[in-house]
Every structure is written in C-alpha cells, then in structure tokens.
C-alpha cells in the first residue's frame, strides 16, 4: 500500500510538472536562457579555472607544505576563496571524513559573495556578513573537530597529463552543474505573489537568483538580513545538488551534515545580529 501511494504521488508530481511546462512554456524558455547565461558568464569563468588550479595543486606537494610549516589545513583556505562546490571537488579527491569537512567548508565564492552583499547592503555590512560567516564555520570546526590532515593521493602525474585529465573531467562536472541550475530556475517560483514566501523559497533554492532578488526588492533591513544569511549559509539546494553530483561515490552521513549546517546557520544569525546590535 505504501509503495502504491508513493507511485501515485510521483505520478501526480510528474503530471503537474508536465502541465506546468506546457502552460508556462515561454517562461521556461526565458529561464533556460537565463540559466545558460549565468553558467557561461558566472559559473564557467569562476569554477572551471578553479577546478584546474585545484587539480594542479593537488598534483603537487603544496597542501603538504602549507600544513607542515603553517599548521593550516589547505582545504579551509581554498574553500573560503573559491566556495562551493569547489570544496566538494577537493574532498572528492581526498581520503578523509567527508561529512565533517564538508560541513565546515561550505561557502559561496568570496568575490561573488562580496559583490552581491555590497549591492544589497553596503561595503561595511558586506564585510561583517562575510566575517561572521567565516567565524561561524570556525566555531563549528572547534565543536565537531574534523581531522586536521587531508590525505592526498600520491599518484602524481606530469603537469600536461594532469591538465588534459582535468579538462575532460571538469567539463562533465560543469555540464551536470548547468543541468541543476536550469532545473531549479525553471521551477514555478515567480508564480508566487507573496513576497516573503517567495523570498524565503528562493533563499533555500538558488543563491544567485536569491541574492539578485534581494538586491531589487524592498524589505525591512532585519528581514532582508535574515533571508540573506539563510541564503549564504545554505548556499541553496541548487549548489547542494552540484555538491552531490561531485561526491556521488563517497560516503556521507546526511543527517549529521544537515545538523552541522543548522548549527552554522544559528551561529551565523546570532553572531551577525549581536555584532550589529553593538556597532550599528
């Protein structure tokens, strides 16, 4: 009986989605073009070179020396700069506890985040939000204590071979990312008329669309901050799907992972509003 209900529910969802696609065909075409434009202008220029650089770094001994002489996990540094899903890409190449490390290295690209936050608020508030996001992940590191060392595979290859392999593999990854962006952006979110509900759904769905929406709508500062923090902390289900596509063959405890990210959101919200209460 339970399986029958699941099949009926699945069939209903598929039927409704098909009707939606036929009814709002023009809107879907516009969103597909919009998604491809984001992929070409924002995703490829930031992620493709990042993936290549990560492959080259991991084909060298740079992470080992940074850890040895500076006692800093290279993963934490690169994740802040490049964001997700780059952190998943690094972890997928490593032999480590992916649940804890993925939980404390989830960011959006630093340049991307700063650009949008400055557009939504101002430079000072943008820097405060970036700082509290990093601090929240540091607190999470101190609580869950992921292992300090990331084991790097020792099968080094020539730089030329590394680049060729990296290009082939990363193009496939980027195409998968394009598919997830198109899917999430063609969902009927713009049909929701309640601005609060629509903004909340966008904040947990797709971060680029969410932050772009927050930059143009008028909301009270506290409410806009709340939705922004949710969006930056979760990075959106679209990026979560991209992460999943990269770490598909790894073992991850999603119950713990979601719990850790909920803690991060609580820390992020608390620290931001405490700082703003004292300094603004």
Backbone as a ProteinNet text record, in pm:
[ID]
protein_1_A
[PRIMARY]
XXXXXXXXXXXXXXXXXXXXXXXXXXXXXXXXXXXXXXXXXXXXXXXXXXXXXXXXXXXXXXXXXXXXXXXXXXXXXXXXXXXXXXXXXXXXXXXXXXXXXXXXXXXXXXXXXXXXXXXXXXXXXXXXXXXXXXXXXXXXXXXXXXXXXXXXXXXXXXXXXXXXXXXXXXXXXXXXXXXXXXXXXXXXXXXXXXXXXXXXXXXXXXXXXXXXXXXXXXXXXXXXXXXXXXXXXXXXXXXXXXXXXXXXXXXXXXXXXXXXXXXXXXXXXXXXXXXXXXXX
[TERTIARY]
84	0	87.2	193.9	282.6	350.3	392.1	457.4	361	234.1	133.1	112.3	102.9	85.6	203.5	326.1	445.4	441.9	399.7	392.7	286	172.9	65.4	113.1	180.9	233.7	334.8	425.7	526	461.2	361.2	290.6	220.5	160	89.5	186.4	302.2	402.5	451.1	476.5	522.4	415.9	288.6	178.3	163.1	170.5	159.9	276.1	396.4	513.5	501.6	447.7	427.1	326.4	215.6	114.6	174.7	255.1	321.3	412.7	491.2	583.9	509.3	394.5	316.1	247.2	202.3	127.4	219.3	336.8	427	553.5	532	642.7	733.9	674	752.4	839.5	782.1	857.2	974.3	950.1	1055	1168	1134.4	1237.1	1324	1257.8	1331.7	1425.8	1378.1	1459.6	1575.2	1553.9	1662.7	1772	1731.7	1829.2	1901.7	1825.5	1884	1985.2	1951	2039.3	2167.2	2152.5	2270.2	2360.2	2298.1	2375.8	2456	2390.7	2460.9	2576.5	2549.3	2650.6	2772.3	2745	2854.3	2929.4	2855.2	2917.9	2969.8	2910.9	2948.7	3009	2947	2990.9	3120.5	3123.1	3244.1	3365.9	3355	3474.8	3529.1	3442.3	3490.9	3527.4	3443	3464.9	3565.8	3560.4	3649	3797.6	3842	3983.2	4014.8	3916.5	3936.7	3960.4	3879.3	3895.9	4032.5	4075	4205.5	4317	4308.2	4410.6	4415.9	4297.6	4292.5	4360.6	4332.8	4397.2	4548.8	4595.4	4740	4802.3	4733.3	4784.1	4790.3	4684.3	4681.5	4774.6	4822.2	4923	5063.7	5069.6	5197.1	5199	5299.1	5310.8	5274.4	5208.8	5176.3	5089.4	4980.7	4899.8	4981.2	5073.6	5156.8	5244.1	5306.6	5396.7	5321.1	5201.2	5119.9	5081.4	5044.8	5008.2	5128.5	5241.6	5360.7	5419.1	5432.3	5502.4	5409.8	5284.2	5191.1	5082.9	5077.6	4979.1	4836.5	4810	4677	4631.4	4509.6	4454.2	4425.2	4488.7	4474.3	4328.1	4251.8	4111	4033.2	4060.3	3986.9	4013.6	4136.8	4174.1	4109.1	4126.4	4076.1	3924.3	3858.5	3711.4	3655.5	3719.6	3674.9	3684.6	3791	3815.6	3726.8	3726.2	3658	3512.7	3479.7	3341.9	3301	3169.5	3113.3	3062.4	3073.6	3106.2	3255.5	3343.3	3486.6	3533.6	3474.4	3514.7	3484	3369.7	3333.7	3429.3	3471.4	3565	3697.9	3744	3868.7	3852.2	3742.6	3720.2	3703.2	3646	3626.3	3759.4	3864.1	3997.3	4076.7	4018.2	4091.6	4032.7	4115.5	4071.4	4051.5	3929.5	3905.7	3760.8	3728.3	3590.8	3514.5	3442.6	3382.6	3267.8	3197.4	3082.5	3123.4	3223.8	3266.7	3333	3421.6	3492.3	3399	3303.4	3207.8	3121.1	3091.8	3006.9	3071.6	3204.3	3272.3	3339.4	3323.1	3388.3	3289.2	3162.9	3060.5	3051.1	3088.3	3083.6	3036.1	2996.8	2988.4	3120.2	3152	3276.5	3291.1	3409.8	3433.5	3402.4	3451.2	3427.3	3278.6	3215.8	3072.3	2992.5	3024.6	2951.8	2968.1	3091.9	3118.4	3046.5	3049.8	2987.1	2837.6	2771.2	2626.3	2588.8	2661.8	2628.8	2648.7	2751.9	2774.9	2661.8	2609	2498.3	2369.5	2346.9	2224.3	2228.3	2343.5	2356.3	2458	2575.3	2686	2815.7	2928.5	3056.8	3079.9	3047.5	3070.2	2989.1	2862	2774.9	2813.2	2857.5	2902.7	3021.7	3117.1	3236.2	3200.4	3104.1	3059.4	2997.1	2912.9	2846.8	2947.6	3044.8	3148.9	3229.4	3264.6	3343	3265.4	3138.3	3059.1	3032.9	3024.5	3010.1	3134.2	3251.9	3377.8	3390.9	3359.4	3367.2	3274.7	3156	3059.2	3113.9	3182.2	3243	3361.1	3434.3	3545.2	3491.4	3381.5	3317.2	3274.8	3220.1	3177.2	3296.3	3408.8	3531.4	3572.7	3567.2	3606.3	3511.9	3386	3287.2	3296.8	3299.4	3293.1	3431.6	3535.6	3675.4	3703.8	3693	3733.3	3884.2	3930.3	4073.8	4148.9	4268.4	4343.5	4409	4434.6	4506.6	4412.3	4433.3	4361.4	4461.3	4431.5	4525.3	4515.6	4627.3	4630.6	4681.6	4614.1	4663.7	4804.8	4888.8	5028.5	5058.5	4956.7	4979.9	4994.1	5106.7	5133.9	5158.6	5114	5137.1	5202.9	5242.5	5303.2	5200.6	5247.9	5157.5	5066.7	5124.4	5045.7	4933.5	4966.7	4865.9	4759.5	4802.5	4709.2	4609.9	4658.6	4572.2	4470.9	4517.6	4427.5	4317.9	4355.2	4257.2	4160.8	4214.4	4133.2	4029.4	4070.4	3977.9	3861.9	3893.3	3789.7	3690.6	3744.3	3659.8	3577.2	3637.6	3569.7	3462.4	3479.7	3373.7	3248.2	3264.3	3149.6	3082.2	3164.2	3110.8	3032.6	3085.9	3021.2	2889.1	2882.1	2757.4	2649.8	2690.3	2597.6	2548.2	2639.9	2603.9	2504.2	2526.4	2432.9	2293.3	2286.3	2156.1	2083.1	2155.7	2091.1	2043.8	2122	2082.5	1955.2	1950.1	1831.8	1708.6	1724.1	1609.8	1554.1	1641.1	1593.8	1538.3	1595.8	1548.9	1420.4	1384.3	1258.3	1141.6	1168.6	1059	968.7	839.6	743.5	749	867	880.4	820.2	838	787.8	635.8	569.2	423.2	370.3	460.7	423.2	417.3	306.1	286.8	325.5	323.4	362.7	513.6	557.2	699.5	783.6	729.2	803.8	822.4	714.3	722	813.9	800.9	884.6	1032.2	1061.7	1199.6	1258.6	1178.2	1225.6	1257.6	1166.6	1188.7	1313.4	1330	1449.9	1576.8	1569.2	1688	1737.5	1649	1692.6	1700	1671.7	1666.7	1788.9	1811.7	1921.1	1979.3	2105.6	2162.7	2177.2	2213.8	2230.6	2098.9	1993.5	1860.8	1813.3	1844	1802.8	1866	1998.7	2067.9	2031.8	2010.1	1967.4	1829.3	1740	1606.4	1614.7	1700.9	1717	1774.3	1848.3	1909.6	1809.8	1693.6	1598	1466.1	1438.1	1310.8	1328.2	1216.7	1217.8	1160.3	1246.1	1206	1272.4	1217.9	1287	1426.8	1521.8	1661.3	1676.8	1611.1	1624.6	1575.6	1464.8	1409.1	1501.8	1552.9	1644.5	1773.2	1820.3	1938.6	1911.2	1794.1	1757.3	1760.7	1696.2	1691.4	1830.9	1909.3	2045	2131.5	2122.8	2202.1	2159.8	2029.9	1981.4	2038.1	2034.2	2082.2	2231.6	2310.2	2456	2495.7	2425.3	2457.9	2425.4	2307.1	2266.9	2330.9	2363.7	2414.4	2309.5	2194.4	2085.6	2090.5	1971.3	1961	2027.6	2034.3	2099.1	2246.9	2317.3	2457.9	2469.4	2371	2371.4	2363.7	2283.4	2273.7	2405.2	2472	2602.5	2705.6	2701.8	2792.9	2766.7	2638.3	2600.3	2651.5	2645.4	2691.6	2841.5	2915.7	3061.3	3102.3	3033.2	3072	2982.8	2926.7	2826.7	2876.9	3006.1	3060.3	3119.1	3097.4	3155.1	3047.9	3093.9	3001.6	2986.1	2865.3	2839.5	2714.6	2722.1	2608.6	2528.1	2419.2	2343.4	2269.3	2235.3	2169.7	2263.4	2387.3	2486.1	2520.2	2534.8	2570.1	2466	2338.2	2231	2226	2252.5	2254.9	2368.8	2486.1	2600.5	2572.3	2509	2478.4	2369.7	2278.3	2179.1	2248.3	2347.5	2427.1	2497	2552.9	2620.8	2524	2403.5	2303.6	2269.7	2255.4	2226	2340.6	2464.7	2581.7	2590.1	2564.2	2571.7	2469.7	2346.2	2240.8	2272.1	2309.7	2334.5	2449.8	2563	2681.2	2658.9	2586.8	2561.7	2476.3	2365.4	2274.7	2334.6	2420	2489.5	2586.8	2664.8	2760.2	2687.2	2580	2505	2440.7	2399.3	2337.4	2436.3	2566.3	2668.5	2731	2738.6	2815.1	2731.6	2603.4	2519.1	2403.2
-120.6	0	125.2	123.3	238.4	264.9	156.6	172	226.9	183.9	233.4	382.9	426.8	569.7	650.8	596.5	664.8	679.3	572.1	576.5	675.4	677.6	772.5	915.9	940.3	1072.9	1114.7	1023.1	1052	1081.4	1000.2	1022.2	1157.9	1194.2	1322.8	1439.7	1429.5	1536	1549.4	1435.7	1438.5	1499.8	1459.9	1512.3	1662.9	1708.4	1852.1	1929.4	1871.5	1938.1	1946.1	1840.9	1840.5	1947.8	1956.2	2059.1	2198.5	2215.4	2344.2	2379.4	2282.2	2306.6	2346.7	2281.8	2313.7	2449.3	2481.1	2605.9	2727.7	2713.2	2827.6	2805.9	2764.1	2730.8	2851	2967.4	3087.9	3125.8	3119.1	3149.4	3053.2	2925	2824.5	2850.4	2887.9	2920.6	3036.5	3138	3254.4	3213.5	3125.1	3080.7	2991.6	2912.5	2830.3	2919.9	3022	3116.8	3191	3231.8	3299.4	3208.7	3081.2	2985.3	2962.2	2947.5	2927.6	3050.2	3168.3	3292	3299.5	3260.4	3255.3	3155.6	3040.9	2934.9	2982.7	3051.6	3097.1	3214.6	3310	3434.8	3431	3342.5	3341	3207.6	3097.2	2966.8	2921.4	2917.5	2870.5	2957.4	3091.2	3173.2	3155.7	3122.3	3108.8	2964.6	2868.5	2729.7	2654.6	2672	2593.5	2619.8	2746.5	2769.1	2720.2	2735	2689.3	2539	2463.3	2317.9	2279	2347.2	2318.9	2347.2	2462.4	2501.9	2402	2359.7	2262.2	2131.7	2086.1	1963.4	1978.7	2094.3	2117.7	2124.3	2188.9	2198.4	2060.7	1983.1	1850.4	1751.3	1789.4	1707.9	1747.7	1849	1894.6	1864.4	1917	1897.3	2023.3	2119	2247	2227.9	2147.4	2129.1	2073	1982.5	1921.9	2026.2	2113.1	2213.1	2321.2	2358.1	2456.6	2400.6	2273.8	2209.5	2194.3	2158.8	2131.2	2256.9	2363.8	2483.1	2589.5	2591.9	2693.3	2633.2	2499.5	2427.3	2470.4	2491.3	2530.4	2428.5	2383.1	2291.1	2367.5	2327.4	2396	2402.7	2299.9	2294.4	2414.7	2456.9	2567.8	2699.4	2718.1	2842.1	2848.7	2742.3	2743.8	2747	2688.7	2686.9	2827	2906.1	3044.3	3124.8	3102.8	3181.6	3134.1	3003.4	2952.1	2912.1	2878.3	2844.9	2706	2680.7	2552.2	2564.5	2459.8	2321.3	2287.6	2389	2360.5	2279.4	2306.8	2231.2	2082	2052.7	1912.3	1850.5	1929.3	1880.7	1842.7	1925.4	1895.7	1769.1	1761.1	1647	1517.4	1527.8	1408.9	1348.5	1432.3	1386.3	1337	1348.8	1319.9	1199.6	1137.7	1025.3	1076.5	1120.3	1184.6	1166.8	1213.2	1211.7	1324.4	1291.2	1394	1465.6	1399.4	1460.3	1583.1	1569.8	1681.9	1792	1753.9	1854.8	1931.6	1860.7	1928.2	2025	1989.9	2072.7	2205.5	2208	2329.1	2407.7	2364.4	2434	2482.3	2490.6	2530.3	2683	2738.4	2882.3	2907	3031.7	3077	3145.9	3158.3	3222	3359	3389.3	3513.5	3637.2	3638.7	3753.8	3766.5	3652.8	3650.5	3703.9	3654.3	3693.9	3842.2	3890.9	4032	4122.9	4086.8	4168.7	4183.9	4072.5	4077.2	4142.9	4111.9	4169.6	4320.9	4366.5	4510.7	4576.7	4505.4	4556.8	4562.5	4461.7	4454.2	4553.8	4563.4	4649	4760.6	4747	4840.1	4765.2	4831.9	4764.2	4715.6	4800.5	4765.4	4642.9	4643.1	4531.5	4404.5	4421.6	4306.8	4239.4	4317.7	4264.1	4198.2	4258.1	4198.9	4061.6	4050.3	3923.1	3816.9	3856.4	3762.2	3715.1	3808.8	3774.4	3681.8	3711.4	3627.5	3489.7	3482.2	3351.8	3265.7	3326.4	3253.9	3215.8	3310.3	3283.7	3168.9	3164.3	3058.1	2921.1	2914.7	2787.8	2750.9	2851.5	2825.2	2768.6	2827.1	2775.4	2630.9	2603.2	2467.6	2371	2418.6	2337.1	2301.8	2400.2	2377.8	2280.9	2277.9	2190.8	2046.9	2029.2	1892.3	1832.3	1918.6	1873	1775.3	1821.6	1734.3	1711.8	1600.1	1571.4	1680.8	1713.3	1825.6	1792.2	1665.3	1626.3	1571.6	1615.4	1560	1474.9	1349.3	1259.1	1278.2	1317	1341.6	1217.9	1174.4	1060.6	1087.6	985.8	1004.6	971.1	939.5	902.9	1028	1095.8	1217.8	1184.5	1274.5	1258.4	1385.5	1385	1504.9	1616.8	1740.5	1856.1	1851.5	1817.5	1810.7	1707.6	1587.5	1482.2	1525.5	1591.6	1640.4	1739.5	1831.1	1932.6	1868.7	1775	1708.8	1631.8	1554.1	1478.3	1572.2	1680.5	1776.7	1842.3	1880.4	1944.9	1851.4	1726.6	1629	1607.1	1583.4	1554.6	1676.4	1793.7	1913.4	1963.7	1938.6	1974.4	1893.2	1765.4	1681.7	1731.8	1772.6	1826.8	1955.4	2042.7	2170.7	2152.2	2051.9	2023.6	1976	1893.5	1849.9	1969.8	2061.3	2183.1	2266.5	2277.7	2350.7	2289.8	2157.5	2090.8	2121.6	2123.7	2153.6	2298.6	2389.8	2531.7	2550.5	2489.1	2500.2	2444.5	2327.4	2265.6	2356.7	2406.9	2487.7	2622.6	2678.7	2809.2	2800.2	2680.8	2666.6	2625.1	2608.9	2580.6	2704.2	2687.8	2799	2895.1	2940.4	3029.2	3166.9	3217.3	3351.5	3359.5	3245.5	3245.7	3274.8	3273.9	3304.5	3455.8	3507.3	3652.1	3708.1	3624.4	3671	3691.9	3815.2	3848.7	3779	3761.6	3697	3547.7	3483.8	3341.4	3316.9	3398.7	3384.2	3404.8	3506.7	3535.6	3423.9	3367.6	3256.5	3133.6	3100.5	2983.3	3002.5	3122.2	3149.8	3137.8	3178.6	3176.6	3035.7	2936.9	2798.3	2718.8	2786.1	2715.2	2742.9	2869.3	2901.8	3036.6	3040	3157.9	3276.8	3254.6	3367	3440.1	3363.5	3423.3	3487.3	3424.2	3476.2	3612.3	3620.2	3746.5	3854.5	3815.4	3912.2	3967.1	3880.3	3921.8	4015.2	3983.6	4066.5	4204.4	4213.2	4341.2	4438.5	4386.3	4473.8	4493.4	4409.2	4423.2	4512.3	4564.7	4649.9	4572.2	4551.5	4482.5	4552.7	4538.3	4591.2	4530.2	4608.2	4564.6	4430.1	4413.5	4289.1	4167.5	4185.8	4076.2	4044.5	4149.3	4128.2	4060.3	4098.1	4032.7	3884.4	3856.1	3718.2	3630.8	3676.1	3597.8	3586.5	3692.7	3689.9	3587.7	3586	3491.9	3347.3	3324.6	3189.9	3147.3	3239.6	3210.3	3180.9	3263.8	3247.4	3123.6	3094.8	2979.3	2847.7	2839.2	2714.9	2699.9	2812.7	2816.9	2771.9	2728	2688.8	2542.1	2487	2347.3	2322	2425	2409.8	2374.5	2447.4	2416.4	2283.8	2253.8	2124.9	2010.2	2029	1927.5	1916.2	2030.5	2029.4	1954.8	1979.5	1908.7	1758.4	1722.2	1580.6	1514.5	1587	1529.4	1504.6	1581.9	1568.5	1458.2	1448	1349.6	1226.3	1197.9	1092.1	955.4	930.4	798.2	790.4	891.1	892.2	862.1	827.1	801.2	927.2	976.6	1096	1071.9	1110.8	1099.4	1229.1	1225.7	1348.2	1398	1309.2	1351.5	1441.4	1396	1476.2	1603.7	1588.7	1703.4	1815	1780.6	1879.9	1940	1858.1	1908.3	2009.3	1977.9	2069	2200.7	2191.4	2314.3	2396	2330.3	2403.2	2478.8	2415.7	2483.7	2605.8	2589	2702.2	2817.6	2787.5	2891.9	2964.4	2890.6	2950.8	3041.5	2993.4	3074.5	3200.3	3183	3292.5	3400.9	3359.2	3454.3	3525.5	3448.3	3503.8	3603.5	3562.5	3648.7	3775.7	3764.2	3882.6	3984.9	3940.1	4033.5	4087.3	4010.2	4060.6	4171.4	4148.1	4249.4	4375.2	4358.2	4475.2	4552.2	4481.7	4548.1	4639.9	4602.1	4681.5	4790.3	4764	4854.2	4936.3	4903.2	4982	5048.1
0	0	0	82.6	92.2	-41.8	-111	-240.8	-345.2	-337.3	-431.3	-412.8	-286.3	-257.3	-307.7	-290.8	-339.6	-490.7	-558.9	-705.1	-752.2	-681.8	-717	-696.9	-585.2	-556.7	-662.3	-698.3	-800.4	-934	-970.3	-1097.1	-1096.9	-983	-972.1	-989.9	-924.8	-935.8	-1079.7	-1144.9	-1284.2	-1374.7	-1352.5	-1433.9	-1415.7	-1290.1	-1262.6	-1324.1	-1315.7	-1372.9	-1525.2	-1587.1	-1732	-1772.1	-1697.2	-1725	-1709.3	-1604.2	-1580.7	-1696.8	-1745.4	-1857.1	-1983.7	-2008.8	-2128	-2115.8	-1994.6	-1972.9	-1973.8	-1912.1	-1899.1	-1982.9	-2106.4	-2195.3	-2221.2	-2239.7	-2267.6	-2148.9	-2029.3	-1907.2	-1890.3	-1917.4	-1902.6	-2002	-2125	-2224.4	-2174.9	-2119.2	-2067.4	-1954.2	-1865.6	-1752.8	-1798	-1903.1	-1957.4	-2013.5	-2089.3	-2145.3	-2033.1	-1931.3	-1814.8	-1744.2	-1728.8	-1661.1	-1741.1	-1872.5	-1958.1	-1953.8	-1948.5	-1940.4	-1810.5	-1696.6	-1568.3	-1574.5	-1634.3	-1644.9	-1723.8	-1835.8	-1923	-1862.4	-1806.1	-1760.6	-1617.8	-1533.3	-1391.5	-1346.2	-1383.9	-1333.9	-1399.6	-1532.3	-1602.3	-1570.5	-1579.1	-1550.9	-1409	-1313.2	-1175.5	-1140.6	-1182	-1139.6	-1225.9	-1357.3	-1444.1	-1413.9	-1409.9	-1373.5	-1232.3	-1140.8	-1002.2	-998.5	-1071.8	-1075.5	-1131.4	-1237.4	-1297.9	-1197.4	-1131.3	-1033.2	-917.8	-870.4	-760.5	-802.1	-924.6	-973.9	-978.5	-1024.7	-1032.9	-893.7	-800.6	-663.6	-598.9	-619.8	-558.9	-628.2	-745.7	-813	-767.7	-679.8	-624	-474	-406	-260.4	-181.8	-247.8	-183.2	-58.8	-63.7	58.6	175.3	143.5	247.7	315.9	236.6	294.7	372.3	324.3	397.5	533.8	535.4	661.6	753.7	697.4	777.3	839.4	758.7	806.1	865.2	823.1	873.6	963.3	969.6	1052.9	1021.4	893.4	847.2	743.8	758.7	661	531.7	424.6	295.7	251.3	284.3	245.7	297.6	421.9	482	407.8	365.9	295.8	158.7	80.9	-56.1	-60.3	39.8	43	63.4	148.4	171.3	43	-32.1	-153.5	-268.8	-292.1	-411.9	-386.6	-259.1	-225.7	-269.4	-262.9	-304.7	-448.8	-530.3	-493.7	-499.6	-503.9	-510.2	-390	-270.6	-151.8	-168.7	-230.6	-255.6	-356.2	-452.9	-554.1	-489.7	-394.7	-323.2	-240.1	-165	-76.3	-154.1	-272.9	-354.7	-399.5	-400.1	-438.2	-318	-199.7	-77.1	-4.6	74.6	156.9	298.8	330.5	458.9	501.3	624.7	674.1	606	499.3	415.7	485.5	576.2	643	722.8	807.7	892	809.3	718.7	640.8	547	487.6	400.1	479.7	604.4	690.1	726.9	740.4	789	676.9	552.1	441.1	336.3	375.7	279.5	272.9	159.9	135.4	-7	-32.6	-170.5	-203.4	-331	-372	-306.7	-257	-182.6	-267.1	-389.6	-478	-509.8	-540.7	-570	-451.6	-330.4	-209.6	-181.8	-186	-157.2	-256.6	-384.4	-488.6	-464	-434.3	-414.7	-281.8	-175	-44.2	-43	-112.4	-124	-202.5	-301.7	-381.9	-300.4	-217.9	-136.8	-21.1	46	164.4	137.7	197.4	173.3	203.1	180.8	196.9	339.8	437.9	577.6	618.6	583.5	619.9	544.1	421.4	342.7	409.9	456.3	523	656.3	728.9	855.6	830.8	729.7	698.9	654.7	574.7	531.8	652.5	741.4	860.6	954	978.9	1069.9	1009.9	878.2	811.7	835.7	819.8	843.2	990.4	1078.4	1222.8	1262.4	1203.5	1234	1194.8	1081	1040.1	1130.2	1177.6	1270	1402.3	1451.2	1573.7	1553.2	1435	1403	1399.8	1348.4	1347.2	1490.1	1579.3	1718.7	1789.6	1746.7	1810.8	1760.5	1628.6	1574.9	1550.7	1552.8	1545.4	1431.1	1305.6	1195	1198.8	1145.8	1146.5	1072.2	1119.5	1063.4	930.9	909.4	789	682.8	560.4	447.4	370.2	352.5	286.9	136.3	75.7	-67.4	-139.9	-243.7	-320.6	-372.4	-370.4	-406.9	-553.3	-631.2	-770.8	-857.2	-844.9	-919.9	-1067	-1155.1	-1298.6	-1350.9	-1477.3	-1535.6	-1542.1	-1545.3	-1548.2	-1671.1	-1786.7	-1910.9	-1898.1	-1849	-1830.7	-1731.3	-1624.6	-1522	-1581.9	-1665	-1726.4	-1820.5	-1905	-2000.9	-1927.9	-1827.1	-1748.6	-1677	-1624.6	-1550.4	-1641.6	-1762.7	-1856.9	-1890.1	-1922.4	-1959.4	-1846.1	-1727.8	-1611.8	-1571	-1573.9	-1525.1	-1620.9	-1750.2	-1844.7	-1816.7	-1785.8	-1749.5	-1622.1	-1524.6	-1398.8	-1424.1	-1509.1	-1538.2	-1612.9	-1699.3	-1770.2	-1671.4	-1574.1	-1469.3	-1388.6	-1357.2	-1283.9	-1364.1	-1495.4	-1581.5	-1573	-1575.6	-1566.7	-1437.5	-1325.5	-1196.7	-1191.9	-1247	-1248.2	-1330.5	-1448.7	-1534.8	-1463.2	-1400.5	-1333	-1223.6	-1135.6	-1023.7	-1069.5	-1174.3	-1221.6	-1302	-1348	-1422	-1332.9	-1203.4	-1110.7	-1099.4	-1069.7	-1075.1	-955.2	-921.1	-804.3	-832.1	-953.9	-986.1	-990.6	-982.1	-978.7	-838.3	-739.7	-600.6	-584.3	-535.6	-526.1	-388.8	-285.8	-152.7	-149.4	-131.1	-142.5	-35.8	84.9	192.8	165.5	122.7	91.5	-27.6	-130.2	-249.3	-215.5	-133.9	-96	-12.4	77.9	161.2	75	-17.1	-102.7	-188.5	-242.9	-322.9	-239.6	-111.5	-24.8	4.1	-6.6	16.7	-113.7	-225.4	-353.1	-439.7	-475.3	-567.5	-529	-490.8	-427	-521.5	-646.6	-739.1	-759.6	-786.9	-804.6	-674.4	-561.5	-431.3	-402.9	-417.5	-388.4	-489.7	-613.2	-713.3	-678.2	-630.7	-587.6	-467.2	-371	-251.4	-284.5	-393.7	-431.6	-493.9	-537	-606.8	-531.8	-431.1	-359.8	-237.2	-190.1	-71.2	46.7	148.7	270.7	388.8	510.2	628.6	639.2	692.8	699.3	769.9	885	960.7	882.4	810.6	730.4	613.6	551.8	438.5	485.4	602.8	660.7	688.4	742.1	774	648.9	542.2	419.1	354.7	366.2	310.7	382.6	515.3	595.4	566.4	554.4	519.4	384.3	289.6	154.4	152.3	222	222.8	302.5	410.8	493.8	422.6	362.8	296.7	159.4	96.2	-42	-143.5	-95.3	-184.5	-224.8	-250.9	-291.7	-426.7	-509.2	-639.3	-622	-535.4	-508.8	-434.8	-348.3	-279	-380.1	-483.8	-588.9	-665.9	-686.5	-753.4	-669	-537.3	-445.3	-452	-451.3	-455.9	-582.8	-694.5	-821.1	-820.3	-741.2	-734.9	-638.6	-523.5	-421.7	-425.6	-540.8	-554.2	-509	-526.3	-493.5	-352.9	-271.6	-136.8	-32.7	85.8	196.8	281	290.2	370.5	454.6	580.4	671.6	662.4	585.7	560.4	684	775.3	898.8	979.4	996.7	1068.7	991.8	861.1	776.6	788.9	780.5	791.3	931.8	1032.4	1170.3	1188.5	1136.2	1146.1	1073.4	956.7	882.2	951.6	1022.5	1101.8	1215	1277.8	1380.5	1322.1	1203.1	1138.4	1117.4	1070.5	1047.5	1177.5	1286	1417.1	1461.3	1447.3	1483.2	1396.8	1267.7	1171.3	1206.1	1230.6	1265.5	1397.5	1498.5	1632.1	1629.9	1572.8	1573.8	1492.6	1381.4	1297.7	1372.5	1430.6	1497.9	1628.1	1693.3	1813.5	1773.7	1669.7	1622.3	1577.4	1502.8	1453.9	1568	1672.5	1787.8	1859.2	1856.4	1925	1837.5	1706.2	1620.7	1523.9	1511.7	1420.9	1496.3
[MASK]
++++++++++++++++++++++++++++++++++++++++++++++++++++++++++++++++++++++++++++++++++++++++++++++++++++++++++++++++++++++++++++++++++++++++++++++++++++++++++++++++++++++++++++++++++++++++++++++++++++++++++++++++++++++++++++++++++++++++++++++++++++++++++++++++++++++++++++++++++++++++

